[in-house]
Amino acid sequence: MSRKDVVEGPRNEQGIAAVVDLLKQRFGVKFQTGQSFREQHAHTTTYIPSQLPDGVVFVGSTEDVQAVVKLCAAHKVPMVAFGVGSSLEGQVNAAYGGISIDFSRMDKVLEVNAEDLDCTVQPGVTREALNTYLRDTGLFFPIDPGANATLGGMASTRASGTNAVRYGTMKDNVLALTVVTASGEEIRTAHRARKSSAGYDLTRLFVGSEGTLGIITSVTLRLQGIPESIGGGICTFPDVKSACDAVIMTIQMGIPVARIELLDEMQVRACNAYSNLSLPEKPTLFLEFHGNEQTVALQAEQFSEIATEYGADGIRFTSDPQERNLLWKARHNAYWAGRALAPEMSGLSTDVCVPISRLADCLAATQEDIAATGLLAPIVGHVGDGNFHVLILFDDKNDEDVAKVEAFMARLNERALAMDGTCTGEHGVGQGKMSYLDAELGGALELMRQIKRGLDPDNLFNPGKIFRL
């Protein structure tokens, strides 16, 4: 990314003042304009500068959302939907000012259809809260981006995570949405049927649109049965290429691995220190298999044979939940472990994704680039689907450091695109990835702009994200 992409858009001062006054009257204490509230609802997760909204409204119902949208539309005031603010590319910044719509109070599970393996939730329900609610049903929701994000936010950014290699991403697991459009009307994009050929696929249009086309008010999700047996394990490799080659062979052989995560040497060192582990400081794969005892044991055996072929050692598997959870907790804390390598520095977390056959090449070239540039940048990846993350630690007050990091970021994205990949596997575009979208999508970007103009003609839904009009 480049800081030049984080710009202030035109502000409608008169309209904003009018809407702030009207929202105070309509919502009372559920509408806040204090500095601390506004700061909490701007982007602070990476080095992208914060752009504060002019007010925050805590909605509790679809009717509340519709009232906010109608007031803002009447006065041409921008709106930004807000879950828990865990996005990484500036998605919740109020680039043009306006109103942040906080969904933390729309946190109800509306319906669970256990026989059909689906449920409907309000957008403020978090993934952990949903799985706690579902625990006694024998079902779970598998998408796990690491952060305890809201399901509305996960749908908006087309989130993914550690389980995606087996269970897919949000686009594969959202059956339907209800969305408040620019007119203030609530529409339903689909019903609960597992397939449909009825018209345009509006569900997929809104999933991943980052709140730029409408405001999600409910999400209908596909669920899975909790596996009878779960086996987890780790193994180390002499280098990143060997680890990636083992992953590629595992996927090509059709072994139904549920999770397969790569930590490079620097990330393993960080996790050892942060999570009090004693793993060898080598490229390491964390794995998980789901099924019954027999299938899990067979999958672990098949993977071990492949890993040994590529020089793995220290292969260890366990079905003990406590031991397995300890390892995965360390993996989920990888971001904070990486930050702890240099707590005085800022962190910029970025991701790219390439076809699985190009993963080893892309990762090896990226490691060489990091070393040549002299960066402190651990790597962790959802390598089963070709997606990896780089956490760059640097002094964001030092212009030379910033220029070096931005140049590295440009090379990383150009490398992924040259391998027929994407500039973002799961973080989304927001403000941070705008620079690379034209090179990735070409003329399709103009079609996206036409869709935006058609559904949001006044550019009020999260303006200044994905692309500029």
Secondary structure, 3 states (H helix, E strand, C coil): CCHHHCCCCCCCHHHHHHHHHHHHHHHHHHEECCHHHHHHCCCCCCCCCCCCCCEEEECCCHHHHHHHHHHHHHHCCCEEEECCCCCCCCCCCCCCCCEEEECCCCCCEEEEEHHHCEEEECCCCEHHHHHHHHHHHCEECCCCCCCCCEHHHHHHCCCCCCCHHHHCCHHHHEEEEEEECCCCCEEECCCCCCCCCCCCCHHHHHCCCCCCCCEEEEEEEECEECCCEEEEEEEECCCHHHHHHHHHHHHHCCCCEEEEEEECHHHHHHHHHHHCCCCCCCCEEEEEEEECHHHHHHHHHHHHHHHHHCCCEEEEEECCHHHHHHHHHHHHCHHHHHHCCCCCCEEEEEEEECCHHHHHHHHHHHHHHHHHHCCECCEEEEHHHCEEEEEEEECCCCHHHHHHHHHHHHHHHHHHHHCCCECCCCCCCCCCCHHHHHHHHCCHHHHHHHHHHHHCCCCCECCCCCCCC
